[in-house]
Amino acid sequence: MNKVYEFPLGALHTNCYILEGEDKKAVVIDPASSTEVLMFLQSKDLTLGTIILTHGHFDHFAGVPELKRQTGCEIIGAKGDEEMFKSAAKSWASFMPYTPFEPVYLDRGFEDGDEFTACGITFRAMGTPGHTAGCCLLFCEDVIFAGDTIFCGSIGRTDGYSASGGEMRRSLDKIAALDGEYRIYSGHGEHTTLSFEKEYNPYL
């Protein structure tokens, strides 16, 4: 697939990913802030076409309202977390105290098994509830955008709104059963691969 640009943004250094799609339109995944995203897109002569949100925590969508105002882009997100996108309390907005909370409204939602296209790029969602009820992995060719389901050597916490340790266990079993090799781009920390996590991640 085309190059994936990565930016750790916001107070929690949330990984934002930018992919160049058709007609110089970009897909932005989990933007924690807007300024850096807009500056980068301008430097590459790209137009923001679509924002994709892996789940409903504020550090993954804090930049969305301003990006929507500036560009009129489409917003696609985890359908099971829609109420979290509209709630400061449920989305853990308190972890980013200097960023005013604004609700986000999805133009389209995805859930387990859905396939959708954004700016000419095709994604497939695999539901992985646990960190939140709506968490999904997003498959794009040989890459998985994992949100906060799985990290290099670790997993997402399960003590927030709609989280569940039992659901996380079942989601991890689904990940461990995946065939093939994928690069994993997580919501925080460094990149990894499926084979590495199968061998070394103690939670798998």
MIDOSE-1310 file (N, C-alpha, C; in nm, 2 decimals, decimal comma, always signed):
residues 204
mnkv	+0,08/-0,12/+0,00/+0,00/+0,00/+0,00/+0,09/+0,12/+0,00; +0,03/+0,24/-0,03/+0,10/+0,36/-0,03/+0,16/+0,39/+0,11; +0,25/+0,48/+0,12/+0,32/+0,52/+0,24/+0,22/+0,56/+0,35; +0,24/+0,52/+0,47/+0,16/+0,56/+0,58/+0,23/+0,67/+0,66
yefp	+0,18/+0,79/+0,67/+0,24/+0,89/+0,75/+0,19/+0,89/+0,89; +0,28/+0,90/+0,99/+0,24/+0,89/+1,13/+0,27/+1,01/+1,21; +0,18/+1,06/+1,30/+0,21/+1,17/+1,39/+0,16/+1,14/+1,53; +0,24/+1,13/+1,63/+0,19/+1,13/+1,77/+0,14/+1,26/+1,81
lgal	+0,01/+1,27/+1,84/-0,05/+1,40/+1,86/-0,12/+1,40/+2,00; -0,13/+1,52/+2,06/-0,21/+1,54/+2,18/-0,13/+1,50/+2,30; -0,20/+1,52/+2,42/-0,14/+1,50/+2,55/-0,10/+1,36/+2,57; -0,17/+1,26/+2,51/-0,13/+1,12/+2,53/-0,05/+1,06/+2,41
htnc	+0,00/+1,15/+2,32/+0,08/+1,10/+2,21/+0,01/+0,99/+2,13; -0,11/+1,02/+2,10/-0,19/+0,93/+2,02/-0,15/+0,93/+1,87; -0,12/+0,81/+1,82/-0,08/+0,80/+1,68/-0,19/+0,83/+1,58; -0,17/+0,93/+1,50/-0,26/+0,97/+1,40/-0,19/+0,92/+1,27
yile	-0,27/+0,86/+1,18/-0,21/+0,81/+1,05/-0,28/+0,88/+0,94; -0,20/+0,91/+0,83/-0,25/+0,97/+0,71/-0,21/+0,89/+0,59; -0,31/+0,86/+0,51/-0,29/+0,78/+0,39/-0,34/+0,87/+0,27; -0,26/+0,87/+0,16/-0,30/+0,94/+0,04/-0,38/+0,85/-0,05
gedk	-0,51/+0,90/-0,08/-0,60/+0,82/-0,16/-0,60/+0,88/-0,30; -0,72/+0,86/-0,37/-0,74/+0,90/-0,50/-0,75/+1,05/-0,51; -0,71/+1,11/-0,63/-0,73/+1,25/-0,66/-0,67/+1,34/-0,55; -0,56/+1,30/-0,49/-0,49/+1,39/-0,39/-0,58/+1,41/-0,27
kavv	-0,67/+1,32/-0,24/-0,75/+1,32/-0,12/-0,69/+1,23/-0,01; -0,69/+1,27/+0,11/-0,63/+1,20/+0,22/-0,73/+1,14/+0,31; -0,70/+1,02/+0,37/-0,77/+0,96/+0,48/-0,68/+0,98/+0,60; -0,75/+1,04/+0,71/-0,68/+1,06/+0,84/-0,75/+0,97/+0,94
idpa	-0,67/+0,89/+1,01/-0,71/+0,80/+1,11/-0,68/+0,85/+1,25; -0,78/+0,87/+1,33/-0,76/+0,91/+1,48/-0,68/+1,04/+1,50; -0,73/+1,15/+1,45/-0,66/+1,28/+1,48/-0,69/+1,34/+1,61; -0,59/+1,34/+1,70/-0,60/+1,40/+1,83/-0,60/+1,55/+1,83
sste	-0,55/+1,61/+1,72/-0,56/+1,76/+1,71/-0,56/+1,79/+1,56; -0,59/+1,92/+1,53/-0,61/+1,95/+1,39/-0,50/+2,03/+1,33; -0,43/+2,11/+1,40/-0,33/+2,20/+1,34/-0,22/+2,13/+1,27; -0,16/+2,03/+1,33/-0,05/+1,95/+1,27/-0,10/+1,88/+1,14
vlmf	-0,22/+1,83/+1,15/-0,28/+1,76/+1,03/-0,30/+1,85/+0,92; -0,36/+1,97/+0,94/-0,38/+2,06/+0,83/-0,25/+2,11/+0,77; -0,15/+2,14/+0,86/-0,02/+2,18/+0,81/+0,05/+2,07/+0,72; +0,04/+1,95/+0,76/+0,10/+1,84/+0,68/+0,03/+1,83/+0,55
lqsk	-0,10/+1,83/+0,55/-0,18/+1,81/+0,43/-0,14/+1,92/+0,33; -0,13/+2,04/+0,38/-0,10/+2,16/+0,29/+0,04/+2,14/+0,23; +0,14/+2,09/+0,31/+0,27/+2,07/+0,27/+0,28/+1,96/+0,16; +0,19/+1,87/+0,15/+0,18/+1,76/+0,05/+0,08/+1,79/-0,06
dltl	+0,02/+1,91/-0,05/-0,08/+1,94/-0,15/-0,20/+1,84/-0,15; -0,24/+1,80/-0,03/-0,35/+1,70/-0,02/-0,47/+1,77/+0,04; -0,59/+1,72/+0,01/-0,71/+1,76/+0,06/-0,77/+1,65/+0,15; -0,82/+1,69/+0,27/-0,87/+1,59/+0,36/-1,01/+1,55/+0,31
gtii	-1,02/+1,42/+0,28/-1,14/+1,37/+0,23/-1,22/+1,29/+0,33; -1,16/+1,21/+0,42/-1,23/+1,13/+0,51/-1,14/+1,12/+0,64; -1,21/+1,12/+0,76/-1,16/+1,09/+0,89/-1,22/+0,95/+0,93; -1,13/+0,86/+0,97/-1,18/+0,73/+1,03/-1,14/+0,73/+1,17
lthg	-1,23/+0,69/+1,26/-1,21/+0,68/+1,40/-1,23/+0,53/+1,45; -1,12/+0,48/+1,51/-1,11/+0,34/+1,54/-1,20/+0,31/+1,67; -1,22/+0,41/+1,75/-1,30/+0,39/+1,87/-1,33/+0,52/+1,94; -1,41/+0,52/+2,05/-1,47/+0,64/+2,10/-1,40/+0,71/+2,22
hfdh	-1,27/+0,71/+2,22/-1,19/+0,78/+2,33/-1,15/+0,92/+2,27; -1,16/+1,02/+2,35/-1,14/+1,16/+2,31/-1,00/+1,18/+2,25; -0,90/+1,11/+2,31/-0,76/+1,13/+2,25/-0,75/+1,08/+2,11; -0,85/+1,02/+2,06/-0,85/+0,97/+1,92/-0,93/+1,06/+1,83
fagv	-1,02/+1,15/+1,89/-1,10/+1,23/+1,80/-1,11/+1,37/+1,84; -1,02/+1,42/+1,92/-1,03/+1,56/+1,97/-1,01/+1,66/+1,86; -0,94/+1,63/+1,75/-0,92/+1,72/+1,64/-1,03/+1,72/+1,54; -1,12/+1,63/+1,55/-1,22/+1,61/+1,44/-1,31/+1,73/+1,42
pelk	-1,37/+1,79/+1,52/-1,46/+1,90/+1,50/-1,40/+2,02/+1,42; -1,27/+2,05/+1,45/-1,21/+2,16/+1,37/-1,17/+2,12/+1,23; -1,13/+2,00/+1,22/-1,10/+1,95/+1,08/-1,23/+1,94/+1,00; -1,34/+1,91/+1,06/-1,47/+1,91/+0,99/-1,51/+2,05/+0,94
rqtg	-1,49/+2,15/+1,04/-1,52/+2,28/+1,00/-1,43/+2,34/+0,89; -1,31/+2,30/+0,89/-1,21/+2,36/+0,80/-1,23/+2,29/+0,66; -1,27/+2,17/+0,65/-1,26/+2,09/+0,53/-1,39/+2,03/+0,48; -1,49/+2,02/+0,57/-1,61/+1,95/+0,53/-1,60/+1,81/+0,51
ceii	-1,50/+1,74/+0,56/-1,47/+1,60/+0,53/-1,57/+1,51/+0,59; -1,57/+1,39/+0,53/-1,66/+1,28/+0,58/-1,60/+1,22/+0,71; -1,69/+1,18/+0,80/-1,64/+1,12/+0,93/-1,70/+0,98/+0,93; -1,61/+0,88/+0,94/-1,65/+0,74/+0,95/-1,60/+0,69/+1,09
gakg	-1,68/+0,62/+1,16/-1,63/+0,57/+1,29/-1,70/+0,44/+1,34; -1,64/+0,39/+1,45/-1,70/+0,27/+1,51/-1,84/+0,29/+1,55; -1,93/+0,22/+1,49/-2,07/+0,24/+1,52/-2,11/+0,21/+1,66; -2,04/+0,11/+1,72/-2,07/+0,07/+1,86/-2,03/+0,17/+1,96
deem	-1,96/+0,28/+1,92/-1,91/+0,38/+2,02/-1,98/+0,52/+1,99; -2,09/+0,52/+1,92/-2,15/+0,65/+1,88/-2,18/+0,74/+2,00; -2,23/+0,68/+2,11/-2,26/+0,76/+2,22/-2,14/+0,82/+2,29; -2,02/+0,75/+2,28/-1,90/+0,80/+2,34/-1,85/+0,92/+2,26
fksa	-1,87/+0,92/+2,13/-1,83/+1,04/+2,05/-1,90/+1,17/+2,09; -2,01/+1,15/+2,16/-2,09/+1,27/+2,20/-2,08/+1,30/+2,35; -2,00/+1,23/+2,42/-2,00/+1,25/+2,57/-1,86/+1,27/+2,62; -1,84/+1,38/+2,69/-1,70/+1,40/+2,75/-1,67/+1,30/+2,86
aksw	-1,77/+1,26/+2,94/-1,75/+1,17/+3,05/-1,72/+1,03/+2,99; -1,80/+0,98/+2,90/-1,78/+0,85/+2,85/-1,65/+0,83/+2,76; -1,61/+0,94/+2,70/-1,49/+0,93/+2,61/-1,36/+0,97/+2,68; -1,36/+0,98/+2,81/-1,24/+1,01/+2,89/-1,17/+1,14/+2,85
asfm	-1,26/+1,24/+2,82/-1,20/+1,37/+2,78/-1,12/+1,44/+2,89; -1,13/+1,39/+3,01/-1,06/+1,45/+3,12/-0,91/+1,42/+3,11; -0,87/+1,32/+3,03/-0,73/+1,29/+3,01/-0,66/+1,40/+2,92; -0,74/+1,48/+2,86/-0,68/+1,59/+2,77/-0,75/+1,72/+2,82
pytp	-0,71/+1,76/+2,95/-0,78/+1,87/+3,01/-0,77/+2,01/+2,94; -0,67/+2,03/+2,86/-0,65/+2,16/+2,80/-0,72/+2,17/+2,66; -0,79/+2,06/+2,62/-0,85/+2,05/+2,49/-1,00/+2,05/+2,51; -1,07/+2,16/+2,48/-1,22/+2,17/+2,50/-1,29/+2,05/+2,43
fepv	-1,38/+1,99/+2,50/-1,46/+1,88/+2,44/-1,57/+1,93/+2,34; -1,57/+1,87/+2,22/-1,68/+1,90/+2,13/-1,73/+1,76/+2,08; -1,86/+1,74/+2,08/-1,91/+1,61/+2,03/-1,88/+1,59/+1,88; -1,88/+1,47/+1,84/-1,86/+1,43/+1,70/-1,97/+1,34/+1,65
yldr	-2,02/+1,37/+1,53/-2,13/+1,30/+1,48/-2,09/+1,23/+1,35; -2,11/+1,10/+1,34/-2,06/+1,02/+1,23/-2,15/+1,04/+1,11; -2,08/+1,04/+0,99/-2,15/+1,04/+0,87/-2,18/+0,89/+0,83; -2,09/+0,80/+0,86/-2,11/+0,66/+0,84/-2,05/+0,59/+0,96
gfed	-2,10/+0,47/+0,99/-2,05/+0,39/+1,09/-2,01/+0,25/+1,04; -1,91/+0,18/+1,10/-1,88/+0,05/+1,07/-1,88/-0,04/+1,19; -1,89/-0,17/+1,17/-1,88/-0,27/+1,27/-1,83/-0,40/+1,22; -1,82/-0,50/+1,30/-1,76/-0,62/+1,26/-1,81/-0,68/+1,13
gdef	-1,71/-0,70/+1,04/-1,74/-0,76/+0,91/-1,77/-0,66/+0,80; -1,78/-0,54/+0,83/-1,81/-0,44/+0,73/-1,68/-0,41/+0,64; -1,71/-0,39/+0,51/-1,60/-0,34/+0,42/-1,65/-0,21/+0,37; -1,56/-0,11/+0,36/-1,60/+0,02/+0,31/-1,48/+0,09/+0,24
tacg	-1,51/+0,19/+0,16/-1,41/+0,26/+0,09/-1,41/+0,40/+0,12; -1,29/+0,46/+0,14/-1,27/+0,60/+0,17/-1,16/+0,65/+0,08; -1,19/+0,75/+0,00/-1,09/+0,81/-0,09/-1,03/+0,71/-0,18; -1,10/+0,61/-0,22/-1,05/+0,50/-0,30/-0,98/+0,39/-0,23
itfr	-0,96/+0,40/-0,10/-0,89/+0,30/-0,03/-0,99/+0,21/+0,04; -0,97/+0,08/+0,03/-1,07/-0,01/+0,09/-1,02/-0,06/+0,23; -1,11/-0,06/+0,32/-1,09/-0,11/+0,46/-1,19/-0,22/+0,49; -1,14/-0,31/+0,58/-1,23/-0,41/+0,63/-1,22/-0,41/+0,79
amgt	-1,34/-0,41/+0,85/-1,34/-0,40/+1,00/-1,36/-0,54/+1,06; -1,28/-0,56/+1,17/-1,30/-0,68/+1,25/-1,33/-0,63/+1,39; -1,45/-0,66/+1,44/-1,48/-0,62/+1,57/-1,39/-0,68/+1,68; -1,34/-0,59/+1,77/-1,25/-0,64/+1,88/-1,29/-0,57/+2,01
pght	-1,42/-0,59/+2,05/-1,46/-0,52/+2,18/-1,37/-0,56/+2,29; -1,37/-0,47/+2,39/-1,29/-0,50/+2,51/-1,24/-0,37/+2,57; -1,16/-0,29/+2,49/-1,12/-0,16/+2,53/-1,24/-0,07/+2,53; -1,32/-0,08/+2,43/-1,45/-0,02/+2,43/-1,54/-0,12/+2,35
agcc	-1,67/-0,10/+2,36/-1,77/-0,19/+2,30/-1,75/-0,19/+2,15; -1,72/-0,07/+2,09/-1,72/-0,06/+1,94/-1,58/-0,08/+1,88; -1,48/-0,11/+1,95/-1,34/-0,12/+1,90/-1,34/-0,21/+1,78; -1,27/-0,17/+1,68/-1,25/-0,26/+1,56/-1,10/-0,25/+1,52
llfc	-1,05/-0,36/+1,46/-0,93/-0,35/+1,38/-0,97/-0,32/+1,24; -0,89/-0,23/+1,17/-0,92/-0,20/+1,03/-0,81/-0,26/+0,95; -0,84/-0,35/+0,86/-0,75/-0,41/+0,77/-0,74/-0,33/+0,64; -0,62/-0,31/+0,59/-0,60/-0,24/+0,46/-0,48/-0,30/+0,40
edvi	-0,51/-0,39/+0,30/-0,40/-0,46/+0,24/-0,32/-0,54/+0,34; -0,19/-0,51/+0,36/-0,11/-0,59/+0,45/-0,09/-0,52/+0,59; -0,18/-0,42/+0,61/-0,17/-0,34/+0,73/-0,29/-0,35/+0,82; -0,28/-0,35/+0,95/-0,39/-0,34/+1,05/-0,37/-0,21/+1,12
fagd	-0,48/-0,13/+1,12/-0,48/-0,01/+1,21/-0,56/-0,06/+1,33; -0,49/-0,07/+1,44/-0,54/-0,14/+1,56/-0,61/-0,06/+1,67; -0,60/+0,07/+1,65/-0,66/+0,16/+1,76/-0,59/+0,12/+1,89; -0,67/+0,10/+2,00/-0,61/+0,07/+2,13/-0,64/-0,07/+2,17
tifc	-0,67/-0,16/+2,07/-0,69/-0,30/+2,10/-0,57/-0,37/+2,14; -0,46/-0,35/+2,06/-0,34/-0,42/+2,08/-0,22/-0,33/+2,05; -0,12/-0,33/+2,14/+0,00/-0,26/+2,12/+0,12/-0,35/+2,11; +0,24/-0,30/+2,08/+0,36/-0,38/+2,08/+0,38/-0,43/+2,22
gsig	+0,36/-0,56/+2,24/+0,38/-0,62/+2,37/+0,28/-0,60/+2,47; +0,17/-0,54/+2,44/+0,07/-0,51/+2,54/-0,07/-0,50/+2,47; -0,17/-0,46/+2,55/-0,31/-0,44/+2,50/-0,37/-0,32/+2,57; -0,49/-0,28/+2,52/-0,56/-0,16/+2,57/-0,62/-0,20/+2,71
rtdg	-0,64/-0,09/+2,79/-0,69/-0,11/+2,92/-0,84/-0,14/+2,91; -0,90/-0,20/+3,01/-1,04/-0,24/+3,01/-1,12/-0,19/+3,13; -1,09/-0,07/+3,17/-1,16/-0,02/+3,29/-1,24/+0,11/+3,26; -1,26/+0,14/+3,13/-1,34/+0,25/+3,10/-1,48/+0,22/+3,06
ysas	-1,56/+0,32/+3,02/-1,70/+0,31/+2,98/-1,71/+0,20/+2,87; -1,80/+0,11/+2,88/-1,83/+0,00/+2,78/-1,71/-0,10/+2,77; -1,61/-0,09/+2,85/-1,50/-0,18/+2,84/-1,53/-0,31/+2,91; -1,46/-0,42/+2,87/-1,49/-0,55/+2,93/-1,37/-0,64/+2,91
ggem	-1,32/-0,69/+3,03/-1,21/-0,78/+3,02/-1,24/-0,91/+2,95; -1,36/-0,96/+2,97/-1,40/-1,09/+2,91/-1,41/-1,07/+2,75; -1,47/-0,96/+2,71/-1,47/-0,93/+2,57/-1,33/-0,91/+2,51; -1,24/-0,85/+2,58/-1,11/-0,83/+2,54/-1,04/-0,97/+2,52
rrsl	-1,06/-1,06/+2,61/-1,01/-1,20/+2,60/-1,05/-1,26/+2,47; -1,18/-1,25/+2,44/-1,23/-1,31/+2,32/-1,18/-1,24/+2,19; -1,16/-1,11/+2,20/-1,10/-1,04/+2,09/-0,96/-1,08/+2,06; -0,88/-1,10/+2,17/-0,74/-1,14/+2,15/-0,73/-1,28/+2,10
dkia	-0,83/-1,36/+2,13/-0,83/-1,50/+2,07/-0,85/-1,49/+1,92; -0,94/-1,39/+1,88/-0,96/-1,37/+1,73/-0,83/-1,33/+1,66; -0,76/-1,24/+1,73/-0,64/-1,19/+1,67/-0,53/-1,30/+1,66; -0,52/-1,38/+1,77/-0,43/-1,49/+1,77/-0,45/-1,59/+1,66
aldg	-0,58/-1,60/+1,62/-0,62/-1,70/+1,52/-0,61/-1,65/+1,38; -0,57/-1,52/+1,36/-0,55/-1,47/+1,22/-0,44/-1,54/+1,15; -0,47/-1,56/+1,02/-0,37/-1,61/+0,93/-0,29/-1,50/+0,86; -0,17/-1,53/+0,81/-0,10/-1,44/+0,73/-0,02/-1,34/+0,81
eyri	+0,05/-1,25/+0,75/+0,13/-1,16/+0,82/+0,08/-1,01/+0,79; +0,08/-0,93/+0,89/+0,04/-0,80/+0,88/+0,13/-0,71/+0,96; +0,15/-0,59/+0,92/+0,21/-0,48/+1,00/+0,10/-0,42/+1,08; +0,12/-0,40/+1,21/+0,02/-0,34/+1,30/+0,06/-0,20/+1,34
ysgh	-0,03/-0,11/+1,31/-0,01/+0,03/+1,35/-0,11/+0,06/+1,46; -0,06/+0,07/+1,58/-0,14/+0,09/+1,70/-0,17/+0,23/+1,73; -0,26/+0,26/+1,83/-0,30/+0,39/+1,86/-0,20/+0,46/+1,95; -0,10/+0,39/+2,01/+0,00/+0,44/+2,09/+0,13/+0,36/+2,07
geht	+0,24/+0,42/+2,08/+0,37/+0,34/+2,08/+0,41/+0,30/+1,94; +0,51/+0,21/+1,93/+0,57/+0,18/+1,81/+0,49/+0,07/+1,73; +0,53/+0,06/+1,60/+0,47/-0,04/+1,51/+0,52/-0,17/+1,55; +0,44/-0,27/+1,51/+0,48/-0,41/+1,53/+0,42/-0,50/+1,42
tlsf	+0,43/-0,63/+1,43/+0,38/-0,72/+1,33/+0,30/-0,82/+1,40; +0,21/-0,89/+1,33/+0,12/-0,99/+1,38/+0,21/-1,11/+1,43; +0,31/-1,15/+1,35/+0,39/-1,26/+1,39/+0,47/-1,23/+1,52; +0,52/-1,11/+1,54/+0,59/-1,07/+1,66/+0,50/-1,08/+1,78
ekey	+0,38/-1,03/+1,76/+0,28/-1,03/+1,88/+0,24/-1,17/+1,91; +0,22/-1,25/+1,81/+0,18/-1,39/+1,84/+0,29/-1,46/+1,93; +0,42/-1,43/+1,90/+0,53/-1,50/+1,97/+0,56/-1,43/+2,10; +0,55/-1,30/+2,11/+0,61/-1,23/+2,23/+0,51/-1,16/+2,32
npyl	+0,39/-1,13/+2,26/+0,29/-1,06/+2,35/+0,23/-1,15/+2,45; +0,25/-1,13/+2,58/+0,20/-1,22/+2,68/+0,05/-1,24/+2,68; -0,02/-1,14/+2,63/-0,17/-1,14/+2,63/-0,23/-1,22/+2,52; -0,14/-1,26/+2,42/-0,19/-1,35/+2,32/-0,15/-1,49/+2,35
